[in-house]
Amino acid sequence: MDLQGFDHVAKDYDYFISAFYGNSNDFEAFHISLAEEYGKDGILDIACGTGALTIPLAKAGYDITALDLSALMIEEMKKKLQKENLHVDVFTANMSDFNINRRFSLAIIARTGFMYLLTAKEQKQALLNIREHLTDGGVLTLNTFQPNPVEQAENMNVSIDEYHFCAEYINHEGKRECISRLTAYDYITQVMHGSWKFETFDGHGNVSDTRICTQTTRHTYRQEMEYLFELCGYEILDVYNNYCREAAKENFIWVVKKIT
């Protein structure tokens, strides 16, 4: 898994995620509804980041355990947990090989967390490992999307300076920051290599700092995911296009159950 980008942006992660995704009410409501239905024997928040779900689930009174590969993201979440006087068991670990001595009735990999597994082997390993941490009939939810051939083709021939503006926000120091992205697609591995440029501006509108971070994701087709779930011992319960539970089209929010 690619870690560089997450460690570099940990302090500002909440700010630019808000700029990217906007209002998080549907996101939170969807997962809280899953928690109400499936979370009675504990919830495992995988790739938890700075706590976008961990915090509201803990506030709602659920027994939640959280893990993330980035120690710096975990540290940011711990600060928020302490501020809210919430207790959550937190681990720094990879979703493919973590080992927690308990099982959960609900596991969550929110947003694009699963897509940072860059090979089918890593994806299979993660799904099997998560399965070992689910109770009988336990449920896993994760998000992928249908690869877009037109977008893929456009990203197979890019120059090193083809950055495109993505978002603007005010960072943790109160300074304006802009994000631009350059992506290059490898059709053999189905991997999208991303380079993110973060430009910080001073009070006069001049760029005072520039950071380049890498983030790499795998584009996995719907049929691949269906076979992976079957191979790893899951039954598909539902698949949605968004957090309002509309029918899946180009985006896939999977809800799958461990088969025993």
C-alpha positions as CSV (number, residue, x, y, z in Angstrom):
1,M,0.0,0.0,0.0
2,D,1.1,3.6,-0.8
3,L,1.6,5.5,2.4
4,Q,3.5,8.7,1.4
5,G,0.5,10.9,0.7
6,F,-1.3,10.1,3.9
7,D,1.7,10.9,6.2
8,H,2.3,14.2,4.3
9,V,-1.3,15.4,4.7
10,A,-2.4,14.1,8.1
11,K,-2.7,17.5,9.7
12,D,-4.8,18.9,6.9
13,Y,-6.7,15.8,6.0
14,D,-10.0,16.8,7.5
15,Y,-9.9,20.2,5.6
16,F,-9.2,18.9,2.1
17,I,-11.5,15.9,2.5
18,S,-14.3,18.4,3.3
19,A,-13.3,20.4,0.2
20,F,-13.5,17.2,-2.0
21,Y,-16.6,15.5,-0.6
22,G,-18.6,18.4,0.9
23,N,-21.4,17.7,3.4
24,S,-20.7,14.4,5.2
25,N,-24.3,13.9,6.6
26,D,-25.2,11.1,4.1
27,F,-21.9,9.4,4.6
28,E,-22.3,9.3,8.4
29,A,-26.0,8.4,8.2
30,F,-25.4,5.5,5.9
31,H,-22.8,3.9,8.2
32,I,-24.7,4.6,11.3
33,S,-27.7,2.8,9.8
34,L,-25.4,-0.2,9.1
35,A,-24.2,0.0,12.7
36,E,-27.8,-0.1,13.9
37,E,-28.5,-3.2,11.8
38,Y,-25.2,-5.1,12.1
39,G,-23.0,-3.5,14.7
40,K,-24.3,-5.1,18.0
41,D,-21.1,-7.2,18.5
42,G,-18.6,-4.5,17.8
43,I,-17.5,-2.5,14.8
44,L,-14.1,-2.5,13.1
45,D,-13.2,0.7,11.3
46,I,-10.4,-0.1,8.8
47,A,-8.4,2.6,7.1
48,C,-10.0,4.9,9.7
49,G,-7.9,8.0,8.9
50,T,-8.4,10.8,11.3
51,G,-11.7,9.4,12.5
52,A,-14.4,10.6,10.0
53,L,-16.5,7.5,11.0
54,T,-14.8,6.4,14.2
55,I,-15.7,9.6,16.0
56,P,-19.5,9.8,15.2
57,L,-19.9,6.0,15.8
58,A,-18.2,6.3,19.1
59,K,-20.4,9.3,20.0
60,A,-23.4,7.2,19.1
61,G,-22.3,4.7,21.7
62,Y,-21.1,1.8,19.6
63,D,-18.2,-0.5,20.6
64,I,-15.7,0.5,17.9
65,T,-12.1,-0.5,17.2
66,A,-10.1,1.5,14.6
67,L,-7.0,0.9,12.6
68,D,-5.0,2.7,9.9
69,L,-1.6,2.2,8.2
70,S,-0.5,5.8,8.9
71,A,0.7,6.5,12.5
72,L,0.4,10.2,11.8
73,M,-3.3,9.9,10.9
74,I,-3.9,7.9,14.0
75,E,-2.2,10.6,16.1
76,E,-4.6,13.2,14.7
77,M,-7.6,11.0,15.5
78,K,-6.3,10.4,19.1
79,K,-6.3,14.1,19.7
80,K,-10.0,14.3,18.6
81,L,-10.9,11.3,20.8
82,Q,-9.2,12.9,23.8
83,K,-11.0,16.2,23.1
84,E,-14.4,14.5,23.0
85,N,-13.5,12.3,26.0
86,L,-14.1,9.1,23.9
87,H,-12.5,5.7,24.3
88,V,-11.7,3.7,21.2
89,D,-9.1,0.9,20.8
90,V,-6.8,2.1,18.0
91,F,-4.1,0.3,16.1
92,T,-1.5,1.2,13.5
93,A,-1.8,-1.7,11.1
94,N,-2.2,-2.8,7.5
95,M,-5.6,-4.2,6.6
96,S,-4.0,-7.2,4.9
97,D,-2.2,-8.6,7.9
98,F,-3.5,-7.0,11.1
99,N,-4.2,-9.4,14.0
100,I,-6.7,-8.4,16.7
101,N,-7.8,-11.0,19.3
102,R,-11.5,-10.5,18.8
103,R,-14.3,-10.7,16.2
104,F,-16.7,-8.0,15.1
105,S,-20.2,-8.1,13.6
106,L,-19.5,-5.2,11.3
107,A,-16.3,-4.1,9.5
108,I,-16.1,-0.9,7.5
109,I,-13.6,0.3,4.8
110,A,-15.0,3.7,4.0
111,R,-14.5,5.7,0.8
112,T,-11.4,4.6,-1.3
113,G,-9.5,2.7,1.4
114,F,-9.8,-0.7,-0.3
115,M,-8.5,0.8,-3.6
116,Y,-5.0,1.3,-2.2
117,L,-4.5,-2.4,-2.4
118,L,-2.6,-2.5,-5.6
119,T,-2.8,-6.2,-6.7
120,A,-5.5,-8.9,-6.7
121,K,-3.3,-10.8,-4.3
122,E,-3.3,-8.0,-1.8
123,Q,-7.1,-7.6,-2.1
124,K,-7.7,-11.3,-1.6
125,Q,-5.3,-11.3,1.4
126,A,-7.2,-8.3,3.0
127,L,-10.6,-9.8,2.4
128,L,-9.6,-13.1,4.0
129,N,-7.9,-11.4,6.9
130,I,-11.0,-9.3,7.6
131,R,-13.2,-12.4,7.3
132,E,-11.2,-14.0,10.1
133,H,-12.1,-11.0,12.3
134,L,-15.8,-11.2,11.6
135,T,-18.4,-13.1,13.6
136,D,-20.4,-15.8,11.9
137,G,-22.7,-13.9,9.5
138,G,-20.7,-10.7,10.1
139,V,-20.9,-7.9,7.6
140,L,-18.3,-5.9,5.7
141,T,-18.9,-2.7,3.7
142,L,-16.4,-1.2,1.3
143,N,-16.3,1.2,-1.7
144,T,-15.0,0.7,-5.3
145,F,-16.0,2.2,-8.6
146,Q,-16.4,1.1,-12.2
147,P,-13.3,2.0,-14.2
148,N,-13.9,4.5,-16.9
149,P,-12.2,3.5,-20.2
150,V,-12.3,7.0,-21.6
151,E,-10.6,8.4,-18.5
152,Q,-8.1,5.6,-18.5
153,A,-7.2,6.2,-22.1
154,E,-6.7,9.9,-21.4
155,N,-4.4,9.1,-18.5
156,M,-2.1,6.7,-20.5
157,N,-0.4,9.6,-22.3
158,V,0.3,12.5,-19.9
159,S,3.2,14.9,-19.6
160,I,4.9,15.5,-16.3
161,D,3.4,19.0,-15.9
162,E,-0.3,18.2,-16.6
163,Y,-1.6,19.0,-13.2
164,H,-5.3,19.8,-12.9
165,F,-6.8,21.8,-10.2
166,C,-8.9,19.8,-7.7
167,A,-9.8,21.8,-4.6
168,E,-9.0,24.7,-2.4
169,Y,-9.3,25.0,1.4
170,I,-7.9,26.8,4.5
171,N,-5.3,24.5,6.2
172,H,-4.6,24.0,9.9
173,E,-2.3,27.1,10.0
174,G,-5.1,29.3,8.6
175,K,-3.4,29.6,5.2
176,R,-5.0,29.1,1.8
177,E,-4.0,25.9,0.1
178,C,-4.7,24.5,-3.4
179,I,-4.5,20.9,-4.6
180,S,-3.8,19.9,-8.2
181,R,-3.5,16.3,-9.4
182,L,-1.6,14.5,-12.2
183,T,-2.6,10.9,-12.9
184,A,-1.1,8.2,-15.2
185,Y,-2.8,4.9,-15.8
186,D,-1.1,1.5,-16.3
187,Y,-3.6,-0.7,-18.2
188,I,-1.7,-3.9,-17.6
189,T,-1.8,-3.6,-13.8
190,Q,-5.0,-1.5,-13.7
191,V,-3.2,0.9,-11.4
192,M,-3.7,4.7,-11.5
193,H,-0.5,6.4,-10.4
194,G,-1.3,9.8,-8.8
195,S,0.8,12.8,-8.0
196,W,-0.8,15.5,-5.9
197,K,0.6,19.0,-5.7
198,F,-0.2,21.0,-2.6
199,E,0.5,24.8,-2.9
200,T,0.3,27.0,0.2
201,F,-0.2,30.7,-0.3
202,D,1.0,33.6,1.9
203,G,-1.1,36.7,2.8
204,H,-0.1,38.4,-0.5
205,G,-1.3,35.5,-2.7
206,N,2.1,34.2,-3.5
207,V,3.0,30.5,-3.3
208,S,5.1,30.1,-0.1
209,D,5.4,26.3,-0.1
210,T,4.9,23.4,-2.5
211,R,4.6,19.7,-1.7
212,I,4.3,16.8,-4.0
213,C,2.7,13.6,-2.6
214,T,2.1,10.3,-4.4
215,Q,-1.1,8.2,-4.1
216,T,-1.7,5.1,-6.1
217,T,-4.9,3.1,-6.5
218,R,-6.1,0.0,-8.4
219,H,-9.1,0.2,-10.7
220,T,-11.1,-3.0,-10.1
221,Y,-14.0,-4.0,-12.2
222,R,-17.4,-5.0,-10.8
223,Q,-17.0,-8.6,-12.0
224,E,-13.6,-8.9,-10.4
225,M,-15.1,-7.8,-7.0
226,E,-17.9,-10.2,-7.3
227,Y,-15.5,-13.1,-7.9
228,L,-13.2,-11.9,-5.1
229,F,-16.1,-11.9,-2.7
230,E,-17.1,-15.4,-3.7
231,L,-13.5,-16.7,-3.6
232,C,-13.0,-15.2,-0.1
233,G,-16.2,-16.5,1.5
234,Y,-18.6,-13.6,1.3
235,E,-22.2,-13.3,0.1
236,I,-23.2,-10.0,-1.5
237,L,-26.2,-8.5,0.3
238,D,-26.5,-5.1,-1.4
239,V,-24.5,-2.8,-3.7
240,Y,-25.3,0.9,-3.9
241,N,-24.3,3.8,-6.1
242,N,-24.1,6.3,-3.2
243,Y,-24.9,6.7,0.5
244,C,-28.5,7.4,-0.3
245,R,-28.7,3.8,-1.4
246,E,-29.5,4.4,-5.0
247,A,-29.0,1.5,-7.4
248,A,-25.3,0.9,-8.3
249,K,-24.1,2.4,-11.7
250,E,-20.5,3.7,-11.8
251,N,-19.9,3.7,-8.1
252,F,-20.1,0.6,-5.8
253,I,-20.7,0.7,-2.1
254,W,-20.7,-3.0,-1.3
255,V,-22.4,-4.6,1.7
256,V,-21.3,-8.3,2.0
257,K,-21.8,-11.0,4.6
258,K,-19.4,-13.7,5.8
259,I,-20.5,-17.1,4.7
260,T,-20.1,-19.9,7.3
